[in-house]
Structure formats: structure tokens, C-alpha cells
Amino acid sequence: MTISCIGTGAMGGAIMRAVCKKFDPKQIKVTDKNAEMGKAFATENGCTFVETNKEALAAKYIFLAVKPQFLGDVFAEIRGDIGAESVVISMAAGVKLEKLQDFAPKARFVRMMPNVCAQIGEAMTAITAGNDISEQELSYVKEILAAAGKVEEVPEKLMDCVTAVSGSGPAFVFMFIEALADAAVRCGMPRSQAYTYAAQTVYGSAGMVLQSGKHPAALKDMVCSPAGTTIEGVAALEKNNFRNAVIEAVTAACDRSIALGK
């Protein structure tokens, strides 16, 4: 498989870094409007840097790691040169397949929404594909993205929700870890130790949800002893609208994703 990526920023770089570890980096091309950053990425990961976006089109699977507001400029440059045999995989939040097709009518598209956890091979990535993408091609896209973590195909109507939950979600989790660590410091724990305790607690708790198959509420109940410390903390969270704050954050992110696609 030949793979290319237009853009080596936070998300594109995270995905391609993982892909370069699983596949032959000599078959992978990258480019970036910041040439120095792109060249440094290529040197670090053993892939090939190309100077222009058009050169990146010489691949079967072309990743577009471009923000929604810059898609128009990129497509103005490349839309006439995208081969019908290529599969273009867009990471642009909110931009639907129909709009991508308007940008480049002859191209064939897959939408994806990864998250920053690709940097450690633990991404949650959703994909949805146009009707002209074959099952084999979609299988290859999943195989490529599996280098960065878990991959699932979803109907396009769920992509804005995915963007809000797993795309934006890590930022919310990082804020929770920071708050948990701040609380530990307030209670007397050294700062460096507090971050380790907070992060490992979140990591282990997430693992229990995924591995046990139990409802999160059931797992919460396991920790809440009668008249114990944990139920006091849970009551304080409820008093301060913790769950509602999380719901509002995800809803706001989802609404923004919808707006970006218009």
C-alpha cells in the first residue's frame, strides 16, 4: 500500500507516526505547508517528504489532515489531479461526504474522526465512507488506522457526535485529571505524585469499563461503601452538577461540529 498525508500537525502527525511504525515508511509520503516541520517529521519517522500537495497525490490512500477552514484552498490546488483509483481520507471535523464531493467531484472519500490518543497508539477513530468505496478499500483504511488504536465504522449521521465525544473528549478528561491532581495537592500530596495518581486512576478506571463489560454505574456502586468516603465525594459532584457539566460540554462540541460543516 502507498500512503500519503497532507499535513503533519498534531492530528495528522500522530496518525502518521503510528502508521510509519506498522507499515513500511518508504511507502509513505508526507507534506506540510510548514516545510521545515514536514521535513523534520519525515526524518524522524523514516518516510518521504514531498514539497507540494500535488506530489502527495501519488498514493492509493491519501490522508487530508487539514482544518475545515483550509479545505477549500487545498482542494483548489489538487482537485483536478486526484486520481479515480485513490481513496481520500479526510480528518476535517464537521465536513460531510457530500461537501467533500462538491470540493472534488471526481474523488472518492472516507471521513474519519480520530483523537489525540493516537500519539500512544490508543486512539478511538470512527470512519464513514462514500458508496463508491469498495469493501476491500474500506478494510484497508481500517487496517491502516488500526496502527493508531481502535477503529469503528459508523453511519455519517453520528460523526458530529463522535467528534464531540472521542475527538474533543480527551481535552475534557485532561481537565478532570488536572482537577483531580489539584485536589490531591490541596490534600497534601506532592504535585508530581498527584499527576501520577490521578492519571493512573483514570487509566485503570477506563480499563475496567472496557474489560468488565459492566455498566459504569455498577462499577461506581462497587466503590461506594455505606457512609464511606466515596459516596461523600459523589454527593459533592452531584451537588455541583458534574454530570450536567459534562453533558453540556459534549453537546456544545457537537453543535460546533455541525456548524463547521455548514
C-alpha positions in Angstrom: 0.0 0.0 0.0 1.1 3.5 -0.8 0.1 6.1 1.7 0.4 9.9 1.9 -0.7 12.6 4.2 -1.2 16.3 3.6 -0.5 17.9 6.9 1.8 16.7 9.8 0.3 18.8 12.6 -1.0 17.4 15.9 -3.5 15.0 14.5 -2.0 14.2 11.1 1.4 13.8 12.7 0.0 11.5 15.4 -1.8 9.2 12.9 1.2 9.0 10.5 3.7 8.5 13.3 1.7 5.4 14.3 1.3 4.3 10.7 5.0 4.6 10.0 5.7 2.1 12.8 3.4 -0.5 11.4 3.9 -0.1 7.7 7.0 0.4 5.5 7.8 4.1 5.9 9.4 4.0 2.5 5.9 3.7 1.0 4.6 6.7 3.0 4.8 10.3 1.8 4.1 13.5 3.8 3.9 17.1 3.1 3.1 20.3 5.1 2.8 24.0 4.3 5.5 24.4 7.1 8.2 22.7 5.1 10.7 22.6 8.0 8.2 20.8 10.2 7.3 18.4 7.5 10.9 17.6 6.7 11.7 17.1 10.4 8.7 14.7 10.7 9.9 12.7 7.7 13.4 12.4 9.0 12.2 11.3 12.5 9.9 8.6 11.1 11.8 7.4 8.0 9.1 8.4 5.5 9.5 10.7 2.5 8.8 14.5 2.5 7.4 15.9 -0.7 7.4 19.7 -1.4 3.9 20.1 -2.8 0.4 18.8 -2.1 0.2 17.6 -5.7 3.2 15.3 -5.2 1.4 13.7 -2.3 -1.4 12.6 -4.6 0.8 9.8 -6.0 -0.6 7.3 -3.4 -3.5 4.9 -3.1 -4.6 6.2 0.3 -4.4 10.0 0.7 -5.0 11.4 4.2 -6.1 15.0 4.4 -5.0 16.3 7.9 -6.4 19.8 7.1 -8.6 22.0 9.2 -12.1 22.7 7.8 -11.4 26.3 7.1 -8.4 25.4 4.9 -10.0 22.6 2.8 -11.2 25.0 0.1 -7.7 26.3 -0.6 -6.2 22.8 -0.6 -8.8 21.4 -3.0 -8.5 24.4 -5.3 -4.9 23.2 -5.8 -5.4 19.5 -6.0 -8.9 18.6 -7.1 -8.1 18.2 -10.8 -5.2 15.9 -10.1 -6.8 13.4 -7.7 -6.9 10.0 -9.5 -10.0 8.0 -9.5 -8.1 5.0 -8.2 -7.1 6.8 -5.0 -9.1 7.0 -1.7 -9.1 10.3 0.0 -9.5 10.2 3.8 -10.5 13.5 5.4 -9.9 14.4 9.1 -11.8 17.7 8.8 -14.3 18.0 11.7 -17.9 18.5 10.6 -17.3 18.4 6.8 -19.7 15.9 5.4 -19.1 13.5 2.4 -21.4 15.5 0.3 -19.5 18.7 0.8 -16.2 16.9 0.2 -17.6 15.6 -3.1 -18.5 19.2 -4.0 -14.9 20.2 -3.5 -13.6 17.4 -5.8 -16.4 15.7 -7.8 -14.1 13.1 -9.3 -12.5 12.0 -6.0 -13.7 9.2 -3.7 -13.9 9.9 0.0 -13.8 8.4 3.5 -14.4 10.6 6.6 -12.5 9.8 9.8 -12.5 11.3 13.2 -9.5 10.2 15.3 -8.3 11.6 18.6 -5.0 12.8 20.0 -4.5 9.4 21.8 -3.2 8.2 18.5 0.1 9.5 19.8 0.4 6.5 22.1 -1.5 4.0 19.9 -4.7 4.3 21.9 -6.9 6.4 19.6 -10.7 6.0 19.2 -11.3 6.5 15.5 -14.6 6.5 13.7 -14.9 6.3 9.9 -17.7 6.6 7.4 -17.3 6.1 3.6 -18.9 7.1 0.3 -20.9 4.5 -1.6 -18.1 4.3 -4.2 -15.5 2.9 -1.7 -15.2 -0.9 -2.0 -15.3 -3.2 1.0 -11.7 -4.1 0.4 -10.6 -0.5 0.3 -12.6 0.3 3.5 -10.9 -2.8 5.1 -7.5 -1.4 4.2 -8.4 2.0 5.6 -9.4 0.3 8.9 -6.1 -1.7 8.8 -4.1 1.5 8.3 -5.9 3.3 11.1 -5.7 0.4 13.5 -2.0 1.2 13.8 -3.1 4.2 15.9 -5.7 2.4 18.1 -9.4 1.2 17.9 -11.3 1.8 14.7 -15.1 1.5 14.1 -17.3 2.3 11.1 -20.3 4.4 11.9 -23.2 6.0 9.9 -22.3 9.5 8.9 -25.2 11.0 11.0 -23.1 10.0 14.1 -19.9 11.7 13.1 -20.7 15.1 14.8 -21.4 13.1 18.0 -18.1 11.2 17.6 -16.3 14.5 17.1 -17.7 15.7 20.4 -17.3 12.5 22.5 -14.0 11.0 21.3 -12.5 13.8 19.3 -12.9 16.5 21.9 -13.3 14.2 24.9 -9.5 13.8 25.7 -9.4 17.6 26.5 -12.2 17.1 29.0 -10.5 14.1 30.5 -7.2 16.0 30.8 -9.1 18.8 32.6 -10.5 16.2 35.0 -7.1 14.7 35.6 -5.7 18.2 36.3 -8.5 18.9 38.7 -8.1 15.5 40.5 -4.3 16.3 40.8 -5.0 19.8 42.1 -7.3 18.2 44.8 -4.6 15.8 45.7 -2.1 18.7 46.2 -4.7 20.5 48.3 -4.9 17.5 50.5 -1.1 17.3 50.9 0.3 15.2 48.0 3.4 16.4 46.1 2.5 17.7 42.6 4.4 15.2 40.5 3.0 12.3 42.5 -0.5 13.8 42.3 -0.4 13.7 38.5 0.7 10.0 38.5 -2.1 9.0 40.9 -4.8 11.0 39.0 -3.8 9.8 35.6 -3.3 6.1 36.6 -6.7 6.2 38.3 -8.4 7.4 35.2 -6.5 4.9 33.0 -7.4 2.0 35.3 -11.0 3.0 35.6 -11.4 3.3 31.8 -9.8 -0.2 31.5 -12.4 -1.6 34.0 -15.3 -0.2 31.9 -13.9 -1.7 28.6 -12.8 -5.1 30.0 -15.5 -5.9 32.5 -18.5 -5.0 30.3 -20.3 -3.7 33.3 -22.3 -0.5 33.3 -20.3 2.4 34.7 -23.0 3.0 37.4 -22.5 -0.6 38.6 -18.7 0.0 38.8 -19.3 3.2 40.7 -21.6 1.4 43.2 -18.9 -1.1 43.8 -16.7 1.7 45.2 -19.4 3.5 47.2 -19.4 1.9 50.7 -22.3 2.9 53.0 -21.4 6.1 54.9 -18.0 5.9 53.3 -15.6 8.5 51.7 -16.5 7.8 48.1 -20.3 8.4 48.4 -19.5 11.7 50.1 -17.4 12.7 47.1 -20.1 11.5 44.7 -22.7 13.6 46.5 -20.4 16.7 46.2 -20.1 16.1 42.4 -23.8 15.8 42.1 -24.4 18.9 44.1 -22.1 20.8 41.8 -23.7 19.5 38.6 -20.7 17.4 37.5 -22.6 15.2 35.1 -24.6 18.0 33.6 -21.4 20.0 33.0 -20.0 17.1 31.1 -23.2 16.7 29.0 -23.2 20.4 28.3 -19.6 20.3 27.2 -20.2 17.4 24.7 -23.4 19.0 23.4 -21.5 22.3 22.8 -18.7 20.5 21.0 -21.3 18.6 18.9 -23.1 21.8 18.0 -19.8 23.4 16.9 -19.0 20.4 14.7 -22.4 20.8 13.0 -21.7 24.5 12.5 -18.3 23.8 11.0 -19.9 21.6 8.3 -22.2 24.3 7.1 
